[in-house]
Structures are given as structure tokens and as C-alpha cells.
């Protein structure tokens, strides 16, 4: 029997986040729920992608909202 485990690489995770945010404006919690990952894990990825210029960030009340950098808020 094989003892092989499936792992998701950082690149896979980043790609999934970018695909999700290309179509939707979402909060950190919404992204975490969609990807079934803890919010603290998603927060690190979102910050890294924001720092690379791949995401735009907005603070709406207490929520941190993200979208891909190629989109405008009104799209």
C-alpha cells in the first residue's frame, strides 16, 4: 500500500486565491471559507500577494477586503 499524501504547494494556493479574487471582491474570512482553510493561514497569503502587487486591499469597517490588482472597485 502506498503511503503517499497529497500536498498543496504555495504556488497552488496563490493560484487558487488569485482565481477566486479575479471574479469576486472578498474579505479574508470569505476567502478562508471558500478555500476551507483557517483564516490566519489565508491572511499570510493575502498579505504576501498584496506586497507583490498582485492584490488590492481595502478596509471596510473591520473587514479587510481584497481583489486582484487588475480590477477596479466598480468592475
Secondary structure, 3 states (H helix, E strand, C coil): CCCCCCCCCHHHHHHHHHHHHHHCCEEHHHHHHHHCCCHHHHHHHHHHHHHCCCEEEEEECCEEEEEECCCCCCC
